């Protein structure tokens, strides 16, 4: 399994995308404000995603 690094853009949970802000042992903390439709989705600004549950879109 390839783990994301700080600054990578990842995709998870059916198309949500965000920028990795911190890498933990089992997960990453992601800033969701990267998405153009962030305000429309009514989401929290940050979330935690397990390494098993995302793909790296851009390094």
C-alpha positions as CSV (number, residue, x, y, z in Angstrom):
1,X,0.0,0.0,0.0
2,X,1.3,3.4,-1.0
3,X,0.7,6.1,1.7
4,X,0.0,9.7,0.8
5,X,2.4,12.5,1.8
6,X,1.7,16.0,3.0
7,X,0.5,18.1,0.1
8,X,-0.8,15.2,-2.0
9,X,-4.4,15.4,-3.3
10,X,-6.4,12.3,-2.6
11,X,-9.8,11.0,-3.6
12,X,-12.1,9.0,-1.3
13,X,-15.7,8.1,-0.4
14,X,-17.2,8.3,-3.9
15,X,-15.4,11.3,-5.4
16,X,-14.6,13.6,-2.5
17,X,-11.1,15.2,-2.8
18,X,-8.8,17.0,-0.5
19,X,-5.3,17.9,0.3
20,X,-3.4,15.9,2.9
21,X,-2.3,18.0,5.8
22,X,-0.9,15.4,8.2
23,X,0.0,11.7,7.9
24,X,-0.6,9.5,10.9
25,X,0.3,5.8,11.3
26,X,-3.1,4.5,10.1
27,X,-4.7,7.6,8.5
28,X,-4.3,11.0,7.0
29,X,-6.0,14.3,7.9
30,X,-7.4,16.0,4.8
31,X,-8.4,19.6,4.1
32,X,-11.7,19.4,2.0
33,X,-11.8,23.1,1.1
34,X,-9.8,22.2,-2.0
35,X,-13.0,21.1,-3.7
36,X,-14.8,23.8,-5.8
37,X,-18.2,22.7,-4.5
38,X,-17.1,22.5,-0.9
39,X,-19.7,25.1,0.4
40,X,-22.5,23.4,-1.5
41,X,-21.8,20.0,0.1
42,X,-22.0,21.4,3.7
43,X,-19.1,19.4,5.0
44,X,-16.6,20.0,7.8
45,X,-13.4,21.6,6.6
46,X,-11.2,18.6,7.7
47,X,-11.7,14.9,8.0
48,X,-9.7,11.8,8.8
49,X,-9.3,9.0,6.2
50,X,-7.8,5.6,6.7
51,X,-4.9,4.7,4.4
52,X,-7.0,1.8,3.0
53,X,-9.8,4.2,1.9
54,X,-8.2,6.6,-0.5
55,X,-6.3,6.9,-3.8
56,X,-3.7,9.4,-4.6
57,X,-4.8,11.7,-7.4
58,X,-1.8,14.1,-7.6
59,X,1.5,14.2,-5.8
